[in-house]
Amino acid sequence: MHFDYYNTPLTTKDCIKKLKDRFPVYRKNFGDVYYRFVDKKYVAIENAKRMENEHKKQGNTKPSSKNPSTLVYKLVIELEKFLK
């Protein structure tokens, strides 16, 4: 979501491959990964909102029918309120 908008199903393996294509040294729990992507945070939020809206338009209500999907952006927006 930080780099591109996707609306086709992705596996975890697919996601990691796409991330490594953009960020070759990526590995799970990479120490400073947050700081490397923070400048793309708002791109990710907008892409996630767009994806959620597309699911709503298609009538996808069950989480199992939403791939790709993420609601992490809602948590990020809420947590940002405490940083100001």
N, CA, C and O atoms as CSV, one atom per row, in Angstrom:
chain,resi,resn,atom,element,x,y,z
A,1,MET,N,N,0.816,-1.194,0.000
A,1,MET,CA,C,0.000,0.000,0.000
A,1,MET,C,C,0.862,1.261,0.000
A,1,MET,O,O,0.429,2.315,-0.467
A,2,HIS,N,N,2.065,1.150,0.518
A,2,HIS,CA,C,2.939,2.312,0.584
A,2,HIS,C,C,3.477,2.728,-0.783
A,2,HIS,O,O,3.901,3.869,-0.966
A,3,PHE,N,N,3.459,1.811,-1.729
A,3,PHE,CA,C,4.024,2.100,-3.045
A,3,PHE,C,C,2.991,2.089,-4.159
A,3,PHE,O,O,3.016,2.945,-5.043
A,4,ASP,N,N,2.080,1.116,-4.117
A,4,ASP,CA,C,1.135,0.932,-5.210
A,4,ASP,C,C,-0.233,0.536,-4.665
A,4,ASP,O,O,-0.360,0.024,-3.553
A,5,TYR,N,N,-1.244,0.790,-5.480
A,5,TYR,CA,C,-2.595,0.337,-5.162
A,5,TYR,C,C,-2.794,-1.021,-5.812
A,5,TYR,O,O,-2.511,-1.191,-6.998
A,6,TYR,N,N,-3.279,-1.986,-5.045
A,6,TYR,CA,C,-3.570,-3.318,-5.571
A,6,TYR,C,C,-5.035,-3.639,-5.338
A,6,TYR,O,O,-5.593,-3.317,-4.289
A,7,ASN,N,N,-5.651,-4.274,-6.322
A,7,ASN,CA,C,-7.034,-4.707,-6.134
A,7,ASN,C,C,-7.210,-6.167,-6.562
A,7,ASN,O,O,-8.327,-6.624,-6.802
A,8,THR,N,N,-6.098,-6.885,-6.654
A,8,THR,CA,C,-6.139,-8.311,-6.967
A,8,THR,C,C,-5.636,-9.085,-5.757
A,8,THR,O,O,-4.798,-8.581,-5.010
A,9,PRO,N,N,-6.131,-10.297,-5.553
A,9,PRO,CA,C,-5.727,-11.083,-4.384
A,9,PRO,C,C,-4.218,-11.283,-4.298
A,9,PRO,O,O,-3.539,-11.504,-5.301
A,10,LEU,N,N,-3.717,-11.199,-3.074
A,10,LEU,CA,C,-2.292,-11.384,-2.797
A,10,LEU,C,C,-2.135,-12.323,-1.608
A,10,LEU,O,O,-2.896,-12.256,-0.643
A,11,THR,N,N,-1.150,-13.189,-1.691
A,11,THR,CA,C,-0.798,-14.008,-0.539
A,11,THR,C,C,0.264,-13.255,0.260
A,11,THR,O,O,0.811,-12.258,-0.210
A,12,THR,N,N,0.546,-13.728,1.448
A,12,THR,CA,C,1.620,-13.130,2.240
A,12,THR,C,C,2.929,-13.202,1.469
A,12,THR,O,O,3.711,-12.252,1.460
A,13,LYS,N,N,3.159,-14.337,0.823
A,13,LYS,CA,C,4.377,-14.518,0.028
A,13,LYS,C,C,4.448,-13.477,-1.094
A,13,LYS,O,O,5.512,-12.914,-1.351
A,14,ASP,N,N,3.316,-13.221,-1.762
A,14,ASP,CA,C,3.263,-12.200,-2.816
A,14,ASP,C,C,3.622,-10.822,-2.266
A,14,ASP,O,O,4.383,-10.073,-2.879
A,15,CYS,N,N,3.068,-10.505,-1.110
A,15,CYS,CA,C,3.316,-9.195,-0.490
A,15,CYS,C,C,4.794,-9.017,-0.162
A,15,CYS,O,O,5.379,-7.968,-0.433
A,16,ILE,N,N,5.382,-10.039,0.416
A,16,ILE,CA,C,6.798,-9.959,0.786
A,16,ILE,C,C,7.664,-9.822,-0.461
A,16,ILE,O,O,8.635,-9.065,-0.463
A,17,LYS,N,N,7.317,-10.549,-1.518
A,17,LYS,CA,C,8.085,-10.433,-2.765
A,17,LYS,C,C,8.000,-9.021,-3.326
A,17,LYS,O,O,9.013,-8.447,-3.726
A,18,LYS,N,N,6.797,-8.461,-3.356
A,18,LYS,CA,C,6.631,-7.098,-3.866
A,18,LYS,C,C,7.401,-6.095,-3.019
A,18,LYS,O,O,7.994,-5.154,-3.546
A,19,LEU,N,N,7.392,-6.296,-1.715
A,19,LEU,CA,C,8.131,-5.408,-0.819
A,19,LEU,C,C,9.635,-5.537,-1.053
A,19,LEU,O,O,10.343,-4.531,-1.097
A,20,LYS,N,N,10.119,-6.756,-1.202
A,20,LYS,CA,C,11.557,-6.959,-1.439
A,20,LYS,C,C,11.989,-6.426,-2.794
A,20,LYS,O,O,13.146,-6.043,-2.969
A,21,ASP,N,N,11.072,-6.396,-3.756
A,21,ASP,CA,C,11.395,-5.792,-5.052
A,21,ASP,C,C,11.702,-4.311,-4.888
A,21,ASP,O,O,12.562,-3.768,-5.581
A,22,ARG,N,N,11.007,-3.668,-3.981
A,22,ARG,CA,C,11.195,-2.231,-3.720
A,22,ARG,C,C,12.247,-1.962,-2.652
A,22,ARG,O,O,12.891,-0.913,-2.654
A,23,PHE,N,N,12.412,-2.898,-1.756
A,23,PHE,CA,C,13.261,-2.713,-0.574
A,23,PHE,C,C,14.010,-4.025,-0.326
A,23,PHE,O,O,13.651,-4.781,0.577
A,24,PRO,N,N,15.054,-4.299,-1.126
A,24,PRO,CA,C,15.720,-5.603,-1.122
A,24,PRO,C,C,16.227,-6.102,0.226
A,24,PRO,O,O,16.304,-7.314,0.429
A,25,VAL,N,N,16.571,-5.225,1.142
A,25,VAL,CA,C,17.107,-5.687,2.434
A,25,VAL,C,C,16.016,-5.954,3.464
A,25,VAL,O,O,16.317,-6.226,4.626
A,26,TYR,N,N,14.751,-5.882,3.052
A,26,TYR,CA,C,13.647,-6.105,3.983
A,26,TYR,C,C,13.698,-7.506,4.581
A,26,TYR,O,O,13.994,-8.488,3.899
A,27,ARG,N,N,13.402,-7.566,5.866
A,27,ARG,CA,C,13.148,-8.830,6.551
A,27,ARG,C,C,12.189,-8.525,7.693
A,27,ARG,O,O,12.127,-7.392,8.172
A,28,LYS,N,N,11.452,-9.524,8.124
A,28,LYS,CA,C,10.469,-9.335,9.185
A,28,LYS,C,C,11.143,-8.752,10.424
A,28,LYS,O,O,12.248,-9.151,10.789
A,29,ASN,N,N,10.461,-7.803,11.064
A,29,ASN,CA,C,10.964,-7.131,12.271
A,29,ASN,C,C,12.254,-6.364,12.024
A,29,ASN,O,O,13.068,-6.195,12.932
A,30,PHE,N,N,12.437,-5.904,10.801
A,30,PHE,CA,C,13.604,-5.098,10.448
A,30,PHE,C,C,13.611,-3.861,11.334
A,30,PHE,O,O,12.606,-3.154,11.412
A,31,GLY,N,N,14.711,-3.593,11.994
A,31,GLY,CA,C,14.827,-2.561,13.019
A,31,GLY,C,C,14.252,-1.194,12.695
A,31,GLY,O,O,13.439,-0.675,13.460
A,32,ASP,N,N,14.652,-0.601,11.587
A,32,ASP,CA,C,14.216,0.779,11.310
A,32,ASP,C,C,13.226,0.862,10.150
A,32,ASP,O,O,13.150,1.883,9.467
A,33,VAL,N,N,12.474,-0.201,9.931
A,33,VAL,CA,C,11.548,-0.225,8.801
A,33,VAL,C,C,10.530,0.924,8.885
A,33,VAL,O,O,10.162,1.496,7.859
A,34,TYR,N,N,10.082,1.258,10.079
A,34,TYR,CA,C,9.121,2.359,10.220
A,34,TYR,C,C,9.696,3.648,9.641
A,34,TYR,O,O,9.023,4.339,8.877
A,35,TYR,N,N,10.917,3.970,9.995
A,35,TYR,CA,C,11.520,5.229,9.557
A,35,TYR,C,C,11.810,5.243,8.058
A,35,TYR,O,O,11.861,6.308,7.442
A,36,ARG,N,N,11.997,4.078,7.480
A,36,ARG,CA,C,12.255,4.005,6.044
A,36,ARG,C,C,10.988,4.227,5.223
A,36,ARG,O,O,11.067,4.632,4.063
A,37,PHE,N,N,9.813,3.963,5.816
A,37,PHE,CA,C,8.559,4.073,5.081
A,37,PHE,C,C,7.646,5.186,5.576
A,37,PHE,O,O,6.586,5.407,4.990
A,38,VAL,N,N,8.018,5.880,6.620
A,38,VAL,CA,C,7.131,6.880,7.214
A,38,VAL,C,C,6.716,7.956,6.204
A,38,VAL,O,O,5.603,8.476,6.282
A,39,ASP,N,N,7.587,8.288,5.271
A,39,ASP,CA,C,7.240,9.314,4.290
A,39,ASP,C,C,6.188,8.829,3.295
A,39,ASP,O,O,5.628,9.634,2.551
A,40,LYS,N,N,5.915,7.538,3.271
A,40,LYS,CA,C,4.896,6.975,2.388
A,40,LYS,C,C,3.610,6.606,3.139
A,40,LYS,O,O,2.711,5.974,2.586
A,41,LYS,N,N,3.549,7.008,4.387
A,41,LYS,CA,C,2.412,6.660,5.242
A,41,LYS,C,C,1.091,7.138,4.662
A,41,LYS,O,O,0.116,6.385,4.660
A,42,TYR,N,N,1.035,8.357,4.175
A,42,TYR,CA,C,-0.231,8.899,3.687
A,42,TYR,C,C,-0.641,8.285,2.351
A,42,TYR,O,O,-1.832,8.198,2.054
A,43,VAL,N,N,0.317,7.865,1.554
A,43,VAL,CA,C,0.013,7.121,0.326
A,43,VAL,C,C,-0.656,5.805,0.713
A,43,VAL,O,O,-1.659,5.414,0.117
A,44,ALA,N,N,-0.095,5.124,1.715
A,44,ALA,CA,C,-0.651,3.849,2.172
A,44,ALA,C,C,-2.062,4.028,2.721
A,44,ALA,O,O,-2.944,3.213,2.453
A,45,ILE,N,N,-2.273,5.081,3.479
A,45,ILE,CA,C,-3.604,5.340,4.047
A,45,ILE,C,C,-4.615,5.575,2.933
A,45,ILE,O,O,-5.710,5.014,2.967
A,46,GLU,N,N,-4.269,6.385,1.959
A,46,GLU,CA,C,-5.198,6.660,0.858
A,46,GLU,C,C,-5.474,5.398,0.034
A,46,GLU,O,O,-6.611,5.162,-0.374
A,47,ASN,N,N,-4.444,4.593,-0.209
A,47,ASN,CA,C,-4.658,3.349,-0.950
A,47,ASN,C,C,-5.542,2.381,-0.167
A,47,ASN,O,O,-6.388,1.705,-0.754
A,48,ALA,N,N,-5.357,2.308,1.143
A,48,ALA,CA,C,-6.177,1.419,1.973
A,48,ALA,C,C,-7.634,1.889,1.998
A,48,ALA,O,O,-8.547,1.065,1.941
A,49,LYS,N,N,-7.856,3.184,2.081
A,49,LYS,CA,C,-9.224,3.715,2.041
A,49,LYS,C,C,-9.886,3.399,0.707
A,49,LYS,O,O,-11.046,2.992,0.654
A,50,ARG,N,N,-9.141,3.590,-0.354
A,50,ARG,CA,C,-9.661,3.295,-1.695
A,50,ARG,C,C,-10.044,1.816,-1.802
A,50,ARG,O,O,-11.098,1.481,-2.343
A,51,MET,N,N,-9.192,0.945,-1.290
A,51,MET,CA,C,-9.455,-0.484,-1.322
A,51,MET,C,C,-10.704,-0.822,-0.522
A,51,MET,O,O,-11.539,-1.606,-0.973
A,52,GLU,N,N,-10.835,-0.236,0.661
A,52,GLU,CA,C,-12.012,-0.484,1.497
A,52,GLU,C,C,-13.283,-0.030,0.781
A,52,GLU,O,O,-14.298,-0.725,0.821
A,53,ASN,N,N,-13.234,1.125,0.131
A,53,ASN,CA,C,-14.396,1.626,-0.612
A,53,ASN,C,C,-14.752,0.711,-1.775
A,53,ASN,O,O,-15.932,0.504,-2.055
A,54,GLU,N,N,-13.761,0.167,-2.449
A,54,GLU,CA,C,-14.028,-0.766,-3.545
A,54,GLU,C,C,-14.731,-2.023,-3.036
A,54,GLU,O,O,-15.654,-2.521,-3.682
A,55,HIS,N,N,-14.307,-2.531,-1.900
A,55,HIS,CA,C,-14.970,-3.701,-1.319
A,55,HIS,C,C,-16.433,-3.386,-0.982
A,55,HIS,O,O,-17.318,-4.208,-1.217
A,56,LYS,N,N,-16.677,-2.206,-0.436
A,56,LYS,CA,C,-18.047,-1.807,-0.105
A,56,LYS,C,C,-18.908,-1.739,-1.359
A,56,LYS,O,O,-20.045,-2.211,-1.361
A,57,LYS,N,N,-18.367,-1.151,-2.431
A,57,LYS,CA,C,-19.106,-1.050,-3.697
A,57,LYS,C,C,-19.465,-2.428,-4.250
A,57,LYS,O,O,-20.528,-2.614,-4.841
A,58,GLN,N,N,-18.566,-3.387,-4.049
A,58,GLN,CA,C,-18.772,-4.743,-4.566
A,58,GLN,C,C,-19.618,-5.601,-3.626
A,58,GLN,O,O,-19.936,-6.747,-3.945
A,59,GLY,N,N,-19.977,-5.053,-2.483
A,59,GLY,CA,C,-20.792,-5.785,-1.522
A,59,GLY,C,C,-20.017,-6.804,-0.703
A,59,GLY,O,O,-20.614,-7.685,-0.083
A,60,ASN,N,N,-18.705,-6.695,-0.694
A,60,ASN,CA,C,-17.876,-7.589,0.117
A,60,ASN,C,C,-17.972,-7.166,1.575
A,60,ASN,O,O,-17.443,-6.124,1.961
A,61,THR,N,N,-18.638,-7.962,2.373
A,61,THR,CA,C,-18.805,-7.616,3.781
A,61,THR,C,C,-18.026,-8.540,4.701
A,61,THR,O,O,-17.696,-8.160,5.825
A,62,LYS,N,N,-17.731,-9.742,4.241
A,62,LYS,CA,C,-16.999,-10.690,5.073
A,62,LYS,C,C,-15.495,-10.488,4.886
A,62,LYS,O,O,-15.027,-10.361,3.754
A,63,PRO,N,N,-14.742,-10.456,5.969
A,63,PRO,CA,C,-13.286,-10.310,5.837
A,63,PRO,C,C,-12.663,-11.346,4.902
A,63,PRO,O,O,-11.698,-11.042,4.200
A,64,SER,N,N,-13.202,-12.562,4.885
A,64,SER,CA,C,-12.642,-13.608,4.030
A,64,SER,C,C,-12.827,-13.325,2.537
A,64,SER,O,O,-12.151,-13.928,1.703
A,65,SER,N,N,-13.728,-12.421,2.204
A,65,SER,CA,C,-13.939,-12.075,0.794
A,65,SER,C,C,-13.159,-10.830,0.386
A,65,SER,O,O,-13.234,-10.392,-0.762
A,66,LYS,N,N,-12.422,-10.271,1.315
A,66,LYS,CA,C,-11.668,-9.037,1.051
A,66,LYS,C,C,-10.170,-9.345,0.955
A,66,LYS,O,O,-9.465,-9.361,1.964
A,67,ASN,N,N,-9.707,-9.582,-0.244
A,67,ASN,CA,C,-8.280,-9.803,-0.462
A,67,ASN,C,C,-7.917,-9.096,-1.749
A,67,ASN,O,O,-8.402,-9.453,-2.822
A,68,PRO,N,N,-7.060,-8.091,-1.640
A,68,PRO,CA,C,-6.358,-7.615,-0.454
A,68,PRO,C,C,-7.246,-6.725,0.408
A,68,PRO,O,O,-8.268,-6.209,-0.045
A,69,SER,N,N,-6.834,-6.561,1.642
A,69,SER,CA,C,-7.578,-5.721,2.568
A,69,SER,C,C,-6.724,-5.400,3.786
A,69,SER,O,O,-5.902,-6.209,4.216
A,70,THR,N,N,-6.930,-4.218,4.330
A,70,THR,CA,C,-6.284,-3.839,5.584
A,70,THR,C,C,-7.083,-2.717,6.229
A,70,THR,O,O,-7.625,-1.846,5.549
A,71,LEU,N,N,-7.142,-2.757,7.523
A,71,LEU,CA,C,-7.758,-1.668,8.284
A,71,LEU,C,C,-6.737,-1.038,9.229
A,71,LEU,O,O,-7.097,-0.254,10.107
A,72,VAL,N,N,-5.479,-1.380,9.046
A,72,VAL,CA,C,-4.416,-0.834,9.891
A,72,VAL,C,C,-4.394,0.686,9.812
A,72,VAL,O,O,-4.039,1.357,10.781
A,73,TYR,N,N,-4.770,1.223,8.667
A,73,TYR,CA,C,-4.757,2.676,8.523
A,73,TYR,C,C,-5.626,3.364,9.575
A,73,TYR,O,O,-5.309,4.473,10.005
A,74,LYS,N,N,-6.720,2.718,9.995
A,74,LYS,CA,C,-7.584,3.309,11.024
A,74,LYS,C,C,-6.850,3.418,12.350
A,74,LYS,O,O,-6.995,4.409,13.066
A,75,LEU,N,N,-6.072,2.416,12.674
A,75,LEU,CA,C,-5.257,2.442,13.895
A,75,LEU,C,C,-4.210,3.542,13.807
A,75,LEU,O,O,-4.000,4.273,14.775
A,76,VAL,N,N,-3.552,3.670,12.661
A,76,VAL,CA,C,-2.529,4.703,12.474
A,76,VAL,C,C,-3.140,6.090,12.664
A,76,VAL,O,O,-2.557,6.941,13.334
A,77,ILE,N,N,-4.304,6.314,12.080
A,77,ILE,CA,C,-4.962,7.617,12.210
A,77,ILE,C,C,-5.291,7.914,13.679
A,77,ILE,O,O,-5.089,9.033,14.149
A,78,GLU,N,N,-5.791,6.922,14.389
A,78,GLU,CA,C,-6.107,7.119,15.811
A,78,GLU,C,C,-4.853,7.378,16.638
A,78,GLU,O,O,-4.847,8.265,17.492
A,79,LEU,N,N,-3.801,6.618,16.393
A,79,LEU,CA,C,-2.569,6.790,17.168
A,79,LEU,C,C,-1.912,8.138,16.904
A,79,LEU,O,O,-1.300,8.717,17.802
A,80,GLU,N,N,-2.036,8.639,15.686
A,80,GLU,CA,C,-1.454,9.946,15.361
A,80,GLU,C,C,-2.029,11.074,16.197
A,80,GLU,O,O,-1.365,12.084,16.427
A,81,LYS,N,N,-3.252,10.905,16.646
A,81,LYS,CA,C,-3.883,11.935,17.481
A,81,LYS,C,C,-3.113,12.155,18.767
A,81,LYS,O,O,-3.142,13.250,19.329
A,82,PHE,N,N,-2.426,11.128,19.237
A,82,PHE,CA,C,-1.685,11.213,20.487
A,82,PHE,C,C,-0.271,11.758,20.283
A,82,PHE,O,O,0.423,12.063,21.253
A,83,LEU,N,N,0.151,11.880,19.043
A,83,LEU,CA,C,1.483,12.379,18.744
A,83,LEU,C,C,1.525,13.891,18.572
A,83,LEU,O,O,2.602,14.481,18.486
A,84,LYS,N,N,0.363,14.511,18.522
A,84,LYS,CA,C,0.308,15.952,18.270
A,84,LYS,C,C,0.277,16.738,19.534
A,84,LYS,O,O,0.230,17.968,19.495
